[in-house]
Structure formats: C-alpha cells, structure tokens
Amino acid sequence: MLAKDKNIAFDRVVDLLEADPDDLFKTALIEERPEANFQSVALKRLQGDSWDKLAVEFRVAGTALQVFYRNCLQEFKPHFKKYLSLDNGWKQQLVNLT
C-alpha cells in the first residue's frame, strides 16, 4: 500500500470514529465508565497515546483496556467495512490499529 493510501485510510478511520453515525463507538463502555468508551480510546490510540497513559487517564487496568479495545475492533469490524468499503489494503490498516 502506498503512503498516500495509508494516509487516506487513516483519515477515513478517524473520520468514522469521530462521526460515529450509529452511536456505536461512544456507547461501547469499559467498566460502565462513560468517559472510557471505544471512541475515546481508539482516537487517543490513533494519536499515539500509550496503553499506560490511557490506563492512568481512564483509571482502568491497562490489560483490561487492551482487551476491551481488541474486542471492540472485532465487534465493529463489519461496521468499519460497511462505512469504509474496505478492500484488502484497507483491512490491513485496521489490523495495524492494534
């Protein structure tokens, strides 16, 4: 995949996470903490925040946060595909989010 395509894929993923057209990402919570939702966690990970930093910020064990994130990626994979019309190259970009 070309660097340009990676940037487009990254931007599309960020746009989808921010827009959350079906209110899925912000309603997926860890430990019933509204501030610790998939949307917030994913956007911060994409900005480069470490798991340790996020664990402190959200007051959640780092391991639990990582498991939550990976489970959400699996759960929302069809949603990403639907809205991003993913081909094999785009799918790899989603795999790289973990």
Summary of the structure (lengths in Angstrom):
residues: 98
radius of gyration: 13.2
end to end distance: 18.0
largest distance: 39.7
contacts: 268
relative contact order: 0.17
helix: 66%
strand: 7%
